[in-house]
Amino acid sequence: MQTTYNGLSLPADGQPIEYSNGQFSVPDHPIIPFIEGDGTGRDIWKASQRVFDAAVEKAYGGKRSIKWFEIFAGEKAYKQFNNWLPDDSVNAARDLRISIKGPLTTPVGGGIRSLNVALRQILDLYSCVRPVKYYQGVPSPVKHPEKLDIVLFRENTEDVYSGVEFKQGSEDAARLIAFLNDDLLSKTKKKVRTDSGVGIKPISIFGTKRLVRYAIKQAIALGRKTVTLVHKGNIQKFTEGAFREWGYEVAVEEFREQTVTEFESWILGNLEANPGLTVEQNAALVEPGLEFGSEDFRKALYAQVQGVLDSIGTTHGNGAWKSKILVNDRIADSIFQQIIIRPSDYSILATSNLNGDYISDAAAAQVGGLGIAPGANIGDGYAVFEATHGTAPKYADKDVINPGSVILSGVMLLDFIGWKEAARLVETSLEKTIVQKFVTYDFERQTQGATKVGTSEFATRIIRNM
């Protein structure tokens, strides 16, 4: 490990977080890198760091402390090092393992496409984790925002974010289109228009299974009762549809004792309601209109029903399945309305990359928006916690923006390293401050009788409420 990064020495009174055999080892005074962020990130980070330090001091009375270490990315890095993402910043995030960041600008023009995506791919942070729940007093556009309490696990390295695309009119695009049209599609009626830009959407067994595996492990750890695989497999059968199938394989093959699939629950529930059901009768209840299917289809379904009864009838039958984690799946476009009209039905969502991007922001809107939406990017041995909103440069250095996203991302970080007492102090004190109606302008304009405060004053009131 280096002793300096970007010319700055590590804090002498702190120790690095270690990782071995799948477990983090957190010292009492861990060195945690931070990127303050661009635009409003400067105001937000200053306020958030004060809140974190106050909570840790209050919870542990000096026995524990975080030794913050600044690393650089975005505009500040470019101004100082002529590099949007210096190697030393990446090295520090890798060596010190757990870090936190504010919002970063995506450079316009050539070069790196997204600093956030770059960090995820370099450190292989394959799971984007976005908890979405309501805090009392936050203005919301829906009647019952408190009914939504989900954690979304979004695959972070594949899909259209893999960066494999070719510009319209380029030689590479022309070669790829010619190969598709003249070779792979030559015996079909499908053609790619020659004036197209072309992108590749890879979804792998490896990437899918490790994401779903992590989601189910977290469902077990958090005591969550459902895991929903979100996909567009009705249209994209070999990518999104494969995500669904591989996800179910993880549940059944690796977490058999703890899980039941929705299909299995129907079969076991039917038999529980009517112990005299034959396999054929059970299949007819699972698949209405079965009599209109082909004989081969009926036989295949009978075999599936019998297979479920043979494999888990003893362990999961007689109501035992009701205490298991239910693994189901929903089409991506359907889940948008489902989390509005039936939010209580969902708890953990596991999604492919693009779907997760859309859904996480839409869900956040129900509980107050991105200004108060935390997030984390987690891999094996590494984690970067981050604001989920943009940089809002027109509000930079004006001390007006809501720091809630970074503050709640810090709550996630504190929980992640096992400092739960400090995490709860931050979370409950933030909620209490909002209930008292001392809020930044984004909430004040939607809250009757509220007092508008700046970024720094909001943080000060959170600290007072500890």
Phi, psi and omega in degrees: 000140177288158174259344175227149177222129182055031178084001180253137179277146176295149177302127184291337183262015178240165179231149178287152172282134180257161179219126181206138177053041176078010183231140173275143173243112188254118177287173180288339181228067185288145172274120181238117178290149174223147170245117186294332179097167181267167176057237181292350179305328181297314179292316185297316184295316180304315180292316184294318181299322177298320179295314181298313183296321179295319180294317180296318178296316181296319185286325190237001173056035178092349180289337177228151174200154175262130176261098184287143180223117185283132169238168194236138172203160178080210187298319181297320178294318182295321180292323184272325188236002183056037183208126182292329181217086183299148179302323181295329177292318177295318179299319180294317178299324180286313185291322184266351163076313184238126183218174182217147184216152170273186181290145180239145175290141169268117184303138179274140178096213185283186178085210187293137186281317180207125179294324179296313179296322180300313179299318181298318184284321181296318182267002181053050178275084195281348182239115171271118185251122182231096173286137180230109176213164187266139172251131185306134177096346180285128178294137184222150179278355180250161186289321184231070180297336182293346180282343179268119178212088184235160167236122183259129177248110185252125176299135199244358190237346188243208178065206183289350178279359179293344175081016179265093178211159188227131186291140176304134178089351180281160179297320180295319177298317180297317180296317181293317179297319179298318178298316179297309184291318188272342183242286187294328183253008188298331182259015179238175176270000181278141175215147172264127179300139186289345178261028182265149158276148187231132175238153180251137183243085179276132171228117188254160173300313183300308182297318180294311187293323180290328177292311181294322177302315179295319180298317181291320177301319179290325175300318178295313183295325184268355181072028180277150190256347178223148170232120183250123176275118184255129188203171173239046186289346176291340179248312182257081193290329187262357175242289178296319178296323178293323176305315179299309184295316180293327177296317177296324179299318178300313182300314186283320186274330186250341183227041185301319183292328187263349189234159168220136178279161180299317178301315179295323181295325177296315182296312181293323178293321177300315182291326178295320180289330181217088185301343181271004182299136169279166177301319181295319179293320178297316179299322180294328177287325179289324185234083179303140183084014182302328183296341180270354179280169179289163179297321179296321179296316180297316180296320180296320180290320176301318180295322178296314180299314179297321179297321178296314181296322180290322188275322185229009180302322181283315185280328186248353183281181180055038176087352181298331181298336183292340178266359180273166172284123180276121177255117179230185177216153178219146176292143188302314182292329178293324186294334178299317178279330180299318182286351174266311186270338179222053186299329183291346180282352188236144185226302175244128174246131175245122189226159168288174194296303185294316178302317181296326178298311180295309189293321182297320179289320179296319179294319180299326180299329181290337185245016175127352176098177185292341179297342181231023183255116179274167177200163177211150172243118191234136174230192179279099179097359182218151176206138173234118178266144191207154167295146182259357182260180181273188187272342179041060188301333181291344178256005184297140176063021179253358176056046182234343192279154179285121179271010189301325182295314179290321180299315180286334172294325174294325173300316177301317180298313180299318176297320184298323181270004175089009179268066190289330179297316178293321179300315181293326177300313180297310186297311182290326180288324175297314180297319180298320179297319179292318178299324177287354176068031169260096191223161176286171192301328184296325177272326183300320184289347179250002187238117181294132177078012183279155174255123180280128176233161178276178181303311184292321180291324176301314178298318180299320180289326174299315181297318178301322182286354174287000000 
